[in-house]
Amino acid sequence: MIPAPALLALAASVLMHVAWNLSARAADPKSFFLWWALLGWLVLVGPWSAAWLIGHAEWSARLALLLSVTCAAEALYFLALGIAYRHAPVPLVYPIARSSPVLIAVWTVFLFGEHLPAAGWLAILVIVGGVLGLAWTARGGAPAQALPWAIAAAFGTSVYSTSNKLAVPALPGYLTQLGYVTVTLLVAWIALTLELRARTGRWVPEHRPASGRAVLGGLFIGNAYALVIFAMQYVPAAYAVAFTNAGIVLATLIAITIYKEREHWRSRLAAVLVICAGLLLLGLA
């Protein structure tokens, strides 16, 4: 069974993840919502959380290396996901990018000796199967061009999640974990800025979303990541990331019921039920 503190943290992370994605969906696509949201986090939370990290983390060469790996992998995730979205729609790309729990399980078990019971492996495979089933129902764009980038995003997620799990023992308390997230998001934001410059010739996006929405989105993004790291104190990394795929369930149901996206809705609903079955198995593993 997943311990209550981890379950509550992951549930809150899922809700925040869905909330910021809905905010991004409502924003003008030309506004580069993610860039502004990360900037909002860095301005409001960055200075004091980074100072807390410096003063309270159990620093060592190992932690510095893990932080560097997380920064590089998270930058890869954001860049690859953005490129994939330019070739294919979100319903096709995002589920593939969220198939990372299988890779995380492989890294943590075979490289770092973490133990996962057979029930845990089964739950992860069922969840990822449902997630990939959702991707199969999507249409449009150029899937062949998007697929390598979506897989790269999944790889990036698997690497930074594994690194975060290994770093958790040196990050006492939630505020320290927020500081850790701040450093990784700063590097991701710099990478996005350089990519923006290379693609458009601009250092700042031409359009800007509503300030309140961007700030709230940034607060949701940062805390959603930090809560997953917090949960990793109690559960394997693969479990934590697999559980966050509950957000895909909520997002799909919202798309079908509120946004009236009824194309292939039966197949999408079947995939959602498979994910839910996997989440139930995960909770019992």
C-alpha positions in Angstrom: 0.0 0.0 0.0 1.2 3.5 -0.8 1.7 5.4 2.6 -0.8 8.2 3.3 1.7 11.1 3.1 2.9 9.9 -0.4 -0.7 9.4 -1.6 -1.8 12.9 -0.5 1.3 14.5 -2.0 0.8 12.7 -5.3 -2.9 13.5 -5.4 -2.1 17.2 -4.9 0.6 17.0 -7.6 -1.9 15.5 -10.0 -4.5 18.2 -9.4 -1.8 20.9 -9.8 -0.5 19.3 -13.0 -4.0 19.2 -14.5 -4.6 22.8 -13.4 -1.6 24.3 -15.1 -2.2 22.3 -18.3 -5.7 23.6 -18.4 -4.3 27.2 -17.9 -1.9 26.6 -20.8 -4.6 25.3 -22.9 -6.7 28.4 -22.3 -3.8 30.7 -23.2 -2.9 32.0 -26.6 -0.7 29.4 -28.2 1.6 32.3 -29.4 2.2 33.4 -25.8 4.6 30.5 -24.9 2.7 30.0 -21.6 5.3 27.6 -20.2 8.1 30.2 -20.6 6.1 32.9 -18.7 4.9 30.4 -16.0 8.5 29.3 -15.2 9.6 32.9 -15.1 6.8 33.6 -12.6 8.0 30.7 -10.4 11.6 31.9 -10.6 10.7 35.5 -9.6 8.3 34.6 -6.7 9.8 31.4 -5.3 13.3 31.2 -6.8 15.4 33.4 -4.6 14.3 32.3 -1.1 13.9 28.6 -2.1 17.4 28.5 -3.6 18.8 30.1 -0.5 17.0 27.5 1.6 18.5 24.7 -0.6 22.0 26.1 -0.1 21.6 26.3 3.6 19.8 23.1 4.4 20.7 20.4 1.8 23.2 17.8 2.8 25.7 18.9 0.2 28.2 16.5 -1.3 29.8 15.8 -4.7 27.1 13.1 -5.2 24.3 15.6 -4.7 25.9 18.2 -7.0 26.2 15.5 -9.7 22.6 14.4 -9.2 21.4 18.0 -9.4 23.4 18.4 -12.6 21.9 15.3 -14.2 18.4 16.4 -13.2 18.9 19.8 -14.7 20.1 18.4 -18.0 17.4 15.8 -18.2 14.6 18.2 -17.4 15.9 20.7 -20.0 15.8 17.8 -22.5 12.3 17.0 -21.5 10.9 20.5 -22.0 12.8 21.0 -25.3 11.8 17.7 -26.8 8.2 18.0 -25.7 8.0 21.5 -27.3 9.4 20.2 -30.6 7.1 17.2 -30.6 4.1 19.5 -30.1 5.0 21.4 -33.2 4.7 18.2 -35.2 1.6 16.5 -33.7 -1.2 17.3 -31.3 -1.0 17.0 -27.5 -3.3 13.9 -27.3 -0.8 12.0 -29.4 2.5 13.3 -28.0 1.9 13.7 -24.3 0.8 10.1 -23.5 4.0 8.8 -25.2 6.1 11.2 -23.1 4.3 9.9 -20.0 5.3 6.3 -20.7 8.5 6.8 -18.7 7.6 4.7 -15.6 8.7 1.6 -17.4 12.1 3.1 -18.0 12.3 4.4 -14.5 11.6 1.0 -13.1 14.4 -0.5 -15.3 17.0 2.2 -14.3 16.2 2.0 -10.5 15.9 -1.8 -10.3 18.8 -2.9 -12.6 21.2 -0.1 -12.1 20.6 0.9 -8.5 19.2 -2.2 -6.8 15.7 -0.9 -6.0 13.2 -3.8 -5.4 9.8 -3.8 -7.2 7.4 -6.7 -6.5 5.7 -8.4 -9.4 2.5 -6.6 -8.6 4.3 -3.3 -8.9 5.7 -4.2 -12.3 2.2 -5.4 -13.5 0.6 -2.1 -12.3 3.2 0.0 -14.1 2.8 -2.0 -17.3 -1.0 -1.7 -17.2 -0.9 2.1 -16.6 1.6 2.6 -19.4 -0.4 0.3 -21.7 -3.5 2.5 -21.1 -1.5 5.7 -21.6 -0.1 4.4 -25.0 -3.7 3.3 -25.8 -4.7 7.0 -25.5 -2.0 8.0 -27.8 -3.2 5.5 -30.4 -6.6 7.1 -30.5 -5.2 10.5 -31.4 -5.0 11.7 -35.0 -3.4 14.6 -36.9 -0.1 16.2 -37.5 3.0 14.3 -38.5 3.4 11.4 -36.0 6.6 10.1 -37.6 8.3 13.4 -37.0 6.9 13.8 -33.5 7.6 10.3 -32.2 11.4 10.5 -31.7 11.0 13.7 -29.7 8.1 12.3 -27.6 10.4 9.3 -26.9 13.2 11.7 -26.0 10.9 13.5 -23.6 10.0 10.1 -21.9 13.7 9.3 -21.7 14.4 12.7 -20.1 11.6 12.1 -17.5 13.0 8.7 -16.7 16.5 10.1 -16.1 15.5 13.1 -14.0 13.0 11.1 -11.9 15.7 8.5 -11.2 18.1 11.2 -10.3 15.5 12.9 -8.0 14.9 9.6 -6.2 18.6 9.2 -5.5 18.9 12.8 -4.3 15.9 12.7 -1.9 17.9 11.5 1.2 20.0 14.7 0.9 17.0 17.0 0.7 15.4 17.2 4.2 12.1 18.9 4.2 9.7 20.2 1.6 11.3 23.7 1.4 14.7 22.1 0.5 12.9 20.1 -2.2 11.3 23.3 -3.5 14.8 24.8 -3.8 16.0 21.8 -5.7 13.1 22.2 -8.1 13.9 25.9 -8.5 17.4 25.1 -9.7 16.2 22.6 -12.2 13.4 24.9 -13.5 16.0 27.7 -13.9 18.1 25.6 -16.2 15.0 24.4 -18.1 13.9 28.1 -18.5 17.3 29.1 -19.8 17.2 26.2 -22.3 13.7 27.3 -23.5 15.0 30.9 -23.8 17.9 29.8 -26.0 15.6 27.6 -28.1 13.2 30.6 -28.5 16.1 32.8 -29.6 17.3 30.3 -32.1 13.8 29.7 -33.5 12.4 33.3 -33.6 15.4 35.6 -33.0 13.8 36.9 -29.8 14.8 36.6 -26.2 11.3 37.2 -24.9 8.1 35.7 -26.5 6.2 38.2 -28.6 2.9 37.6 -26.8 2.2 37.3 -23.1 -0.6 35.5 -21.3 -2.6 37.1 -18.4 -0.2 37.7 -15.6 -2.3 36.0 -12.9 -2.8 32.9 -15.0 1.0 32.7 -15.7 1.9 33.2 -12.1 -0.6 30.6 -10.9 0.6 28.2 -13.6 4.2 28.6 -12.4 3.2 27.9 -8.8 1.4 24.8 -9.8 4.3 23.6 -12.0 6.9 24.0 -9.3 4.9 22.5 -6.5 3.7 19.6 -8.7 7.3 18.6 -9.3 8.3 19.1 -5.6 5.4 17.0 -4.4 6.5 14.1 -6.5 10.0 14.4 -5.0 8.5 14.5 -1.5 6.5 11.3 -2.3 9.7 9.6 -3.4 10.8 9.6 0.3 8.1 6.9 0.8 7.7 5.0 -2.5 9.8 3.9 -5.5 10.3 6.5 -8.2 8.5 4.4 -10.8 5.4 4.2 -8.5 5.4 8.0 -7.9 5.6 8.9 -11.6 3.2 6.2 -12.7 0.6 7.5 -10.1 0.8 11.0 -11.6 -0.6 9.5 -14.8 -3.9 9.9 -13.0 -3.7 13.4 -14.4 -4.1 12.0 -17.9 -7.4 10.4 -16.7 -8.7 13.7 -15.3 -7.6 15.7 -18.4 -9.2 13.2 -20.8 -12.5 13.2 -18.9 -12.5 17.0 -18.8 -11.8 17.1 -22.6 -14.7 14.7 -23.3 -17.2 16.2 -20.9 -16.4 19.9 -20.7 -14.6 20.6 -24.0 -16.9 18.2 -25.9 -14.0 16.5 -27.7 -16.0 13.4 -28.6 -13.8 12.0 -31.4 -13.0 8.3 -30.6 -14.4 8.9 -27.1 -15.2 5.3 -26.6 -11.7 4.2 -27.3 -10.3 7.0 -25.1 -12.7 6.0 -22.3 -11.6 2.4 -22.6 -7.9 3.5 -22.3 -8.8 5.6 -19.2 -10.4 2.6 -17.6 -7.2 0.6 -18.2 -5.2 3.3 -16.6 -7.6 3.4 -13.6 -7.2 -0.4 -13.2 -3.5 0.0 -13.2 -3.7 2.8 -10.6 -5.8 0.5 -8.4 -3.2 -2.2 -8.7 -0.5 0.3 -7.9 -2.3 1.4 -4.8 -2.4 -2.3 -3.6 1.1 -3.2 -4.7 
